[in-house]
Amino acid sequence: MIQDVLLALGINAQNDGVATGADWIKSAGAPITSYSPVDGKQIATVIAADKTAYENVVAKAQAAFKEWRQWPAPKRGEVVRQVGEALRANKEALGRLVSYEMGKSLQEGYGEVQEMIDICDFAVGLSRQLHGLTMHSERPGHRMYEQYHPLGIVGVISAFNFPVAVWSWNSMLAWVCGDVCIWKPSEKTPLCGIACQNIVTTVFKNNNVPEGVNCLVQGGREVGEWMSNDERIPLVSATGSTRMGKAVSAAVGQRLGRSLLELGGNNAIIISKEADLDMSLIGCVFGAVGTAGQRCTSTRRLIIHQSVYDAFKQKLVKAYQQLRIGNPLDQNNHVGPLIDTDAVALYLKSIEECKQQGGKFEVEGGVLTGPGFESGCYVKPCIAEVENSYPVVQHETFAPILYLIKYDTLEEAIALQNGVPQGLSSAIMTLNLREAEQFLSQAGSDCGIANVNIGTSGAEIGGAFGGEKETGGGRESGSDAWKIYMRRQTNTINYTNKLPLAQGIRFDL
């Protein structure tokens, strides 16, 4: 089955990993072997970029930008519309590859490709709405306005957990804005990058898009460092850990470039005494165990009112007992594997730290073995009663570990919700309008995303996605997130035969 998917997406046993579009560049970089966490089997190998190949890509991208920026934005939008159609045609194959290479459920794999299609649709409309502003000048006979111009090369560094969607959030918007893109996919999911490159290249060739608008550079940390330190790349969009984001931010900031950071989350749901507990259960369980807890928006903490704490805990324990763990391509299963055995080791380490710090496990964790679990990447979702101040609770563990915390007043709950270094996604479950509005007020959640009666996980492309504090402050996808991919220019036009100066200054010659 997977061989048919690879064939449909143009993936071979060994693949070049550097491309400027249709042209694949030979590289002397190290091979990257992709293993599926589903069954532990080797899928294929990709050759990483060396410095010479990287330099060739940047040079090609620079040349392509000079032509691409001259295309009318609606014409660029038409190309992106066709990319969306190509993704629709390849949704089945690409969704299966995402599921098999990353380990998320098949429905989530399809859903990720649908996000790509949705952002294409959004970008097509945006291509006719790159609006500036006009304003009145204080000088007679003058007109002032603002306009936005393409920025240049956009470097995209993406993470394994959303191996294709996050790239598309950046690239589709950047392309309609007139930018060109260089993408470094996660070295844990390199084949998804090859597949997307092949899909887009066919569309670009049919539309005579200049070579270099869509570039791919496979590799590890060193490739990300090249991009972050490269003055020819004015914007680097990086998704990953807070540690990685700080390194990118420091490198890009030192050269006064721009960085768009989407980093760690430590997301909480407040369960009010006035919540619909049955509805809340669905959001909490999916948020905690969906993608095996490997979403940046995964629910890490439940802050539960003491009056409903025991009742809701019992519901959670019962629900966890019904979870089916196994091959994510089997749609009867709820939970798939972690990405690799390194992630399993971090999961076990966090469980041990939680116990040492005083955590009490209501649902025990552990690694699953036996038939169907040969990859060693399948773990049990677990639940622990903790204090918010525990060091292990203050850090993000990319695994299905859910922490339960009691609260008394809403003010206390909000303080607990905000009392971590990260600030991505948050939610409150309540039927009380006053509680909901307080949670969303200036004194409420300090996260970039704050929801009422839905969980922390999942986002629509129409809204800007991102978070505050150690989450990085970046915004991707919808709303006016497009502005970071462009440079703003203020223009003043004098249509008189005089030259008055601003603020009434006189300079007579």
C-alpha positions as CSV (number, residue, x, y, z in Angstrom):
1,M,0.0,0.0,0.0
2,I,2.7,2.5,1.0
3,Q,4.7,1.7,-2.2
4,D,1.7,2.8,-4.3
5,V,1.5,6.1,-2.3
6,L,5.2,6.7,-2.8
7,L,4.9,6.0,-6.5
8,A,1.9,8.3,-6.9
9,L,3.9,11.2,-5.2
10,G,7.1,10.6,-7.2
11,I,9.2,9.3,-4.3
12,N,11.9,6.7,-4.9
13,A,14.0,4.6,-2.6
14,Q,16.7,7.3,-2.7
15,N,16.0,10.9,-3.4
16,D,17.9,14.1,-4.0
17,G,16.9,16.5,-1.2
18,V,17.7,19.9,-2.7
19,A,15.6,21.6,-5.4
20,T,14.9,25.0,-6.9
21,G,11.7,23.8,-8.5
22,A,11.9,21.3,-11.3
23,D,15.7,21.3,-11.0
24,W,17.1,18.8,-8.5
25,I,20.6,19.7,-7.3
26,K,23.2,17.1,-6.6
27,S,24.6,17.4,-3.1
28,A,27.4,15.8,-1.1
29,G,25.4,16.1,2.1
30,A,24.7,13.2,4.4
31,P,21.8,10.8,3.7
32,I,18.7,11.1,5.8
33,T,16.8,7.9,6.2
34,S,13.0,8.1,7.0
35,Y,11.6,5.4,9.2
36,S,7.9,5.1,9.9
37,P,7.0,5.2,13.6
38,V,4.0,3.1,12.6
39,D,5.9,-0.1,12.1
40,G,9.6,0.9,12.4
41,K,10.3,0.2,8.7
42,Q,12.6,2.2,6.5
43,I,10.6,4.1,3.9
44,A,13.2,5.9,1.8
45,T,16.4,8.0,1.9
46,V,17.0,11.6,1.1
47,I,20.3,13.4,0.5
48,A,20.7,16.5,2.6
49,A,22.1,19.8,1.4
50,D,25.7,20.6,1.6
51,K,26.9,24.2,1.6
52,T,27.6,24.3,-2.1
53,A,24.1,23.1,-2.9
54,Y,22.6,25.6,-0.4
55,E,24.4,28.5,-2.1
56,N,23.1,27.4,-5.5
57,V,19.6,27.4,-4.1
58,V,19.9,30.9,-2.6
59,A,21.3,32.3,-5.8
60,K,18.5,30.8,-7.9
61,A,15.9,32.1,-5.4
62,Q,17.4,35.6,-5.6
63,A,17.2,35.6,-9.4
64,A,13.6,34.2,-9.3
65,F,12.4,37.0,-6.9
66,K,13.4,39.7,-9.4
67,E,10.9,38.2,-11.9
68,W,8.2,36.8,-9.6
69,R,7.7,40.1,-7.8
70,Q,6.7,41.7,-11.1
71,W,3.9,39.3,-11.7
72,P,0.5,40.9,-10.8
73,A,-0.7,39.6,-7.5
74,P,-3.9,38.2,-8.9
75,K,-1.9,36.3,-11.5
76,R,0.2,34.8,-8.6
77,G,-3.0,34.0,-6.9
78,E,-4.2,32.0,-9.9
79,V,-1.1,29.9,-9.7
80,V,-1.8,29.2,-6.0
81,R,-5.4,28.4,-6.9
82,Q,-4.0,25.6,-9.2
83,V,-1.8,24.4,-6.4
84,G,-4.9,24.0,-4.3
85,E,-6.5,21.9,-7.1
86,A,-3.4,19.8,-7.3
87,L,-3.6,19.2,-3.6
88,R,-7.2,18.2,-3.9
89,A,-6.2,15.6,-6.5
90,N,-3.4,14.3,-4.3
91,K,-5.2,14.5,-1.0
92,E,-5.6,10.7,-0.6
93,A,-1.9,9.9,-1.3
94,L,-0.4,12.9,0.5
95,G,-2.7,12.3,3.6
96,R,-1.6,8.7,3.8
97,L,2.1,9.7,3.5
98,V,1.7,12.2,6.3
99,S,0.0,9.6,8.5
100,Y,2.6,6.9,7.8
101,E,5.8,9.0,8.0
102,M,4.7,11.1,11.0
103,G,2.4,8.7,12.8
104,K,-0.7,10.7,13.1
105,S,-4.1,9.2,12.4
106,L,-5.2,8.8,8.9
107,Q,-8.1,11.3,9.4
108,E,-5.6,13.8,10.8
109,G,-3.4,13.2,7.8
110,Y,-6.3,14.0,5.5
111,G,-7.2,16.9,7.7
112,E,-3.7,18.4,7.4
113,V,-3.9,18.3,3.6
114,Q,-7.3,19.9,3.8
115,E,-5.7,22.7,5.8
116,M,-3.3,23.2,2.8
117,I,-6.2,23.4,0.4
118,D,-8.0,25.9,2.7
119,I,-5.0,28.2,2.9
120,C,-4.7,28.1,-0.9
121,D,-8.3,29.2,-1.1
122,F,-7.6,32.0,1.4
123,A,-4.5,33.1,-0.4
124,V,-6.3,33.3,-3.8
125,G,-8.7,35.8,-2.3
126,L,-5.9,37.6,-0.5
127,S,-4.1,38.1,-3.9
128,R,-6.8,40.8,-4.7
129,Q,-6.8,42.3,-1.2
130,L,-3.2,43.4,-0.4
131,H,-4.6,46.7,0.7
132,G,-2.7,49.7,1.9
133,L,-4.0,52.9,3.5
134,T,-4.5,56.5,2.4
135,M,-4.3,59.5,4.8
136,H,-4.6,63.2,4.6
137,S,-1.4,65.3,4.3
138,E,-0.9,68.5,6.4
139,R,0.5,70.1,3.3
140,P,-1.8,71.4,0.5
141,G,-1.6,69.7,-2.8
142,H,-0.1,66.6,-1.4
143,R,-1.4,63.0,-1.2
144,M,-0.1,60.4,1.2
145,Y,-0.7,56.6,1.2
146,E,0.9,53.3,2.2
147,Q,1.5,50.3,0.1
148,Y,3.0,46.9,0.6
149,H,5.8,45.4,-1.5
150,P,7.3,41.9,-1.6
151,L,10.0,41.2,0.9
152,G,12.2,38.8,-0.9
153,I,13.3,35.3,0.1
154,V,11.3,33.7,2.9
155,G,13.0,30.9,4.7
156,V,10.6,28.3,6.2
157,I,11.8,25.8,8.9
158,S,9.0,23.4,9.8
159,A,8.5,20.7,12.4
160,F,7.7,17.0,12.1
161,N,4.2,17.2,13.8
162,F,2.6,19.1,10.9
163,P,5.0,18.2,8.1
164,V,3.1,19.9,5.3
165,A,0.4,22.2,6.6
166,V,2.7,24.8,8.3
167,W,4.9,25.0,5.2
168,S,1.7,25.8,3.2
169,W,0.6,28.4,5.7
170,N,3.8,30.3,5.0
171,S,4.4,29.6,1.3
172,M,1.0,30.2,-0.1
173,L,0.8,33.6,1.6
174,A,4.4,34.5,0.7
175,W,3.8,33.5,-2.9
176,V,0.8,35.7,-3.5
177,C,2.7,38.5,-1.7
178,G,5.4,38.2,-4.4
179,D,8.0,36.4,-2.3
180,V,10.0,33.3,-3.0
181,C,10.4,30.5,-0.5
182,I,13.2,28.2,0.7
183,W,11.9,25.3,2.8
184,K,13.8,23.2,5.2
185,P,11.4,20.4,6.3
186,S,12.0,18.4,9.5
187,E,14.7,15.8,9.0
188,K,12.2,13.4,10.7
189,T,9.7,13.8,7.9
190,P,11.7,14.5,4.7
191,L,9.5,12.6,2.3
192,C,6.6,14.9,2.9
193,G,8.8,17.7,1.6
194,I,9.7,15.7,-1.5
195,A,6.0,15.0,-2.2
196,C,5.0,18.7,-1.8
197,Q,7.9,19.8,-4.0
198,N,6.8,17.4,-6.8
199,I,3.1,18.5,-6.6
200,V,3.9,22.2,-6.7
201,T,6.6,21.8,-9.4
202,T,4.1,20.4,-11.9
203,V,1.8,23.4,-11.4
204,F,4.6,25.9,-11.6
205,K,6.0,24.4,-14.8
206,N,2.5,24.6,-16.5
207,N,2.4,28.3,-15.6
208,N,6.0,29.2,-16.5
209,V,6.8,30.2,-12.9
210,P,10.5,31.1,-12.7
211,E,12.7,28.4,-11.3
212,G,13.6,29.3,-7.8
213,V,10.2,30.5,-6.4
214,N,9.7,27.1,-4.6
215,C,13.0,25.8,-3.2
216,L,13.7,22.8,-1.0
217,V,16.8,22.2,1.2
218,Q,16.7,19.0,3.3
219,G,19.0,18.7,6.2
220,G,19.5,19.0,10.0
221,R,20.4,21.8,12.4
222,E,23.2,23.1,10.3
223,V,20.9,24.0,7.4
224,G,18.6,25.9,9.7
225,E,21.7,27.8,11.0
226,W,22.7,28.7,7.5
227,M,19.3,30.1,6.8
228,S,19.1,32.0,10.1
229,N,22.5,33.7,9.6
230,D,21.9,34.4,5.9
231,E,21.5,38.2,5.2
232,R,20.0,37.4,1.8
233,I,16.9,35.9,3.6
234,P,15.0,38.8,5.2
235,L,12.4,36.6,6.9
236,V,12.9,33.3,8.6
237,S,9.7,31.5,9.8
238,A,10.5,28.8,12.2
239,T,8.3,26.2,13.9
240,G,9.6,24.0,16.7
241,S,10.8,24.0,20.3
242,T,11.4,27.1,22.3
243,R,15.1,26.2,22.5
244,M,15.3,26.1,18.7
245,G,13.3,29.3,18.4
246,K,15.6,31.3,20.7
247,A,18.6,30.3,18.6
248,V,16.9,31.3,15.4
249,S,15.7,34.6,16.9
250,A,19.2,35.4,18.2
251,A,20.8,34.7,14.8
252,V,18.2,36.5,12.7
253,G,18.0,39.4,15.2
254,Q,21.8,39.9,15.2
255,R,21.6,40.8,11.5
256,L,18.4,42.8,12.0
257,G,16.3,40.4,10.0
258,R,12.7,39.3,10.7
259,S,11.7,36.1,12.4
260,L,8.3,34.6,12.6
261,L,8.3,32.1,15.5
262,E,5.8,29.4,16.4
263,L,7.2,27.6,19.4
264,G,6.2,25.5,22.4
265,G,2.8,25.4,24.0
266,N,1.7,24.4,27.5
267,N,-2.0,24.6,26.9
268,A,-4.7,24.5,29.6
269,I,-8.5,24.0,29.7
270,I,-10.3,25.5,32.6
271,I,-13.3,23.3,33.6
272,S,-15.8,25.5,35.4
273,K,-18.3,24.3,37.9
274,E,-20.9,25.6,35.4
275,A,-19.4,23.6,32.5
276,D,-21.2,21.0,30.4
277,L,-19.0,18.1,31.6
278,D,-20.0,15.7,28.9
279,M,-19.2,18.1,26.1
280,S,-16.0,19.2,27.9
281,L,-14.8,15.6,28.0
282,I,-14.7,15.3,24.3
283,G,-12.5,18.4,23.9
284,C,-10.2,17.5,26.7
285,V,-9.6,13.9,25.6
286,F,-9.0,14.8,21.9
287,G,-6.8,17.7,22.9
288,A,-4.7,15.5,25.2
289,V,-4.3,12.3,23.1
290,G,-4.9,13.6,19.5
291,T,-1.7,13.2,17.4
292,A,-0.4,11.3,20.5
293,G,0.0,14.7,22.3
294,Q,2.4,16.0,19.6
295,R,0.5,19.1,18.6
296,C,1.8,22.5,19.8
297,T,-1.8,23.1,20.8
298,S,-2.2,19.8,22.6
299,T,-4.0,20.0,26.0
300,R,-1.3,19.6,28.7
301,R,-3.2,20.8,31.7
302,L,-6.8,20.6,33.0
303,I,-7.6,23.2,35.7
304,I,-10.8,21.9,37.3
305,H,-13.1,23.5,39.8
306,Q,-12.9,21.6,43.1
307,S,-16.7,21.1,43.2
308,V,-16.6,19.0,40.0
309,Y,-13.1,17.8,40.2
310,D,-13.8,14.2,41.3
311,A,-16.7,13.7,39.0
312,F,-14.8,15.0,36.0
313,K,-11.7,12.9,36.9
314,Q,-13.9,9.8,36.9
315,K,-15.2,10.6,33.4
316,L,-11.6,11.1,32.2
317,V,-10.3,7.8,33.6
318,K,-13.3,5.9,32.1
319,A,-12.7,7.6,28.7
320,Y,-9.0,6.7,28.8
321,Q,-9.8,3.1,29.5
322,Q,-11.7,3.1,26.2
323,L,-8.9,4.5,24.1
324,R,-7.7,2.3,21.3
325,I,-3.9,2.6,20.6
326,G,-2.4,1.2,17.4
327,N,-1.7,1.6,13.7
328,P,-2.9,5.2,12.8
329,L,-3.9,4.1,9.3
330,D,-6.6,1.9,11.0
331,Q,-9.4,4.4,11.5
332,N,-10.7,2.4,14.5
333,N,-7.7,3.5,16.6
334,H,-7.7,6.8,18.5
335,V,-4.0,7.1,19.3
336,G,-0.9,6.4,17.1
337,P,2.8,6.4,17.9
338,L,5.2,9.0,19.0
339,I,7.6,10.2,16.2
340,D,10.6,8.1,17.4
341,T,12.2,6.4,20.3
342,D,13.9,9.6,21.4
343,A,10.4,11.0,22.0
344,V,9.5,7.9,23.9
345,A,12.6,8.5,26.2
346,L,11.5,12.0,26.9
347,Y,8.0,10.8,27.7
348,L,9.3,8.3,30.2
349,K,11.7,10.9,31.7
350,S,8.8,13.3,32.3
351,I,6.7,10.6,34.0
352,E,9.6,9.8,36.3
353,E,10.2,13.5,37.1
354,C,6.5,14.0,37.8
355,K,6.5,11.1,40.3
356,Q,9.6,12.4,42.0
357,Q,8.1,15.9,42.3
358,G,4.9,14.6,43.9
359,G,2.6,13.8,41.1
360,K,0.0,11.1,41.6
361,F,-0.9,9.1,38.5
362,E,-4.6,8.3,38.0
363,V,-3.9,6.6,34.7
364,E,-0.4,5.0,34.5
365,G,1.8,5.4,31.4
366,G,4.2,3.1,29.8
367,V,5.6,1.8,26.5
368,L,3.5,-0.8,24.6
369,T,5.2,-3.9,23.3
370,G,4.1,-7.0,21.3
371,P,2.4,-7.5,18.0
372,G,1.6,-4.2,16.3
373,F,4.0,-2.2,18.5
374,E,7.3,-3.4,17.0
375,S,8.5,0.2,16.3
376,G,8.8,0.8,20.0
377,C,7.1,4.2,19.6
378,Y,3.7,3.4,21.0
379,V,3.0,4.7,24.6
380,K,0.0,4.9,26.9
381,P,-1.7,8.2,27.4
382,C,-1.6,8.9,31.1
383,I,-3.1,11.3,33.7
384,A,-1.5,12.7,36.8
385,E,-2.7,14.9,39.6
386,V,-0.1,17.7,40.1
387,E,0.6,21.2,41.3
388,N,1.1,23.9,38.6
389,S,4.4,24.8,40.2
390,Y,6.1,21.5,39.6
391,P,9.1,22.0,37.2
392,V,7.9,19.2,34.9
393,V,4.5,20.9,34.6
394,Q,6.2,24.2,33.6
395,H,7.8,22.6,30.6
396,E,6.3,21.2,27.4
397,T,6.6,17.4,27.0
398,F,5.6,16.4,23.4
399,A,3.7,13.3,24.5
400,P,0.2,12.3,25.8
401,I,0.7,13.3,29.5
402,L,-2.3,15.2,31.0
403,Y,-1.9,17.1,34.3
404,L,-4.9,17.7,36.6
405,I,-5.0,20.8,38.8
406,K,-7.7,22.0,41.2
407,Y,-8.9,25.6,41.6
408,D,-11.4,27.5,43.8
409,T,-12.1,30.9,42.1
410,L,-12.0,31.9,38.5
411,E,-9.3,34.5,39.2
412,E,-7.2,31.6,40.6
413,A,-7.9,29.5,37.6
414,I,-6.8,32.2,35.2
415,A,-3.6,32.8,37.2
416,L,-2.8,29.1,37.0
417,Q,-3.5,29.0,33.3
418,N,-1.2,32.0,32.7
419,G,1.4,30.7,35.2
420,V,3.7,29.0,32.7
421,P,6.4,30.4,30.4
422,Q,4.4,29.5,27.2
423,G,1.4,31.3,25.8
424,L,-0.1,29.5,22.8
425,S,-3.6,28.1,23.3
426,S,-6.1,28.2,26.1
427,A,-9.8,27.4,26.7
428,I,-12.6,27.6,29.3
429,M,-15.5,25.3,29.5
430,T,-18.4,27.2,31.0
431,L,-22.1,28.0,30.4
432,N,-21.7,31.2,32.5
433,L,-21.4,34.3,30.2
434,R,-19.6,36.4,32.8
435,E,-17.0,33.7,33.3
436,A,-16.5,33.4,29.5
437,E,-16.1,37.2,29.1
438,Q,-13.7,37.5,32.0
439,F,-11.6,34.7,30.5
440,L,-11.4,36.6,27.2
441,S,-10.8,40.1,28.8
442,Q,-7.6,42.0,29.3
443,A,-7.3,40.3,32.7
444,G,-8.0,36.9,31.3
445,S,-5.9,34.4,29.3
446,D,-2.5,35.7,28.1
447,C,-2.4,33.3,25.2
448,G,-2.5,34.1,21.5
449,I,-5.5,31.7,21.3
450,A,-8.4,31.8,23.8
451,N,-11.5,29.6,23.3
452,V,-14.8,29.1,25.0
453,N,-16.5,25.7,25.0
454,I,-14.0,24.2,22.5
455,G,-10.6,22.7,23.3
456,T,-7.2,24.0,22.8
457,S,-6.4,21.9,19.8
458,G,-7.3,22.7,16.2
459,A,-7.4,26.1,14.4
460,E,-9.2,27.4,11.4
461,I,-7.1,29.1,8.7
462,G,-9.2,32.3,8.8
463,G,-7.8,33.4,12.1
464,A,-4.2,34.3,12.8
465,F,-2.4,31.4,14.5
466,G,0.3,31.9,17.1
467,G,1.1,32.7,20.7
468,E,2.9,34.9,23.2
469,K,5.8,34.6,25.7
470,E,8.0,31.6,25.0
471,T,5.7,30.6,22.1
472,G,7.5,33.4,20.2
473,G,4.9,36.0,19.3
474,G,4.5,35.0,15.6
475,R,1.2,34.9,13.7
476,E,0.6,32.7,10.6
477,S,-2.3,31.8,8.4
478,G,-5.3,34.1,8.4
479,S,-6.4,37.6,9.4
480,D,-3.6,40.1,8.5
481,A,-0.8,37.6,9.1
482,W,0.2,38.3,5.4
483,K,1.8,41.6,6.4
484,I,4.9,40.1,7.8
485,Y,5.8,38.7,4.4
486,M,5.8,42.2,2.9
487,R,7.6,45.5,3.5
488,R,5.5,48.6,4.2
489,Q,6.2,51.8,2.2
490,T,4.8,55.3,2.9
491,N,4.4,57.5,-0.2
492,T,3.9,61.2,-0.5
493,I,3.1,62.9,-3.8
494,N,3.3,66.6,-4.4
495,Y,1.1,67.6,-7.3
496,T,1.7,71.4,-7.0
497,N,4.4,73.7,-8.3
498,K,5.5,74.6,-4.8
499,L,7.5,72.6,-2.2
500,P,6.1,73.3,1.3
501,L,7.9,71.6,4.1
502,A,6.3,69.6,6.9
503,Q,5.5,71.2,10.3
504,G,5.5,74.6,8.6
505,I,9.3,74.8,8.4
506,R,10.6,77.6,6.1
507,F,13.7,77.2,4.0
508,D,13.8,80.0,1.5
509,L,16.6,80.2,-1.0
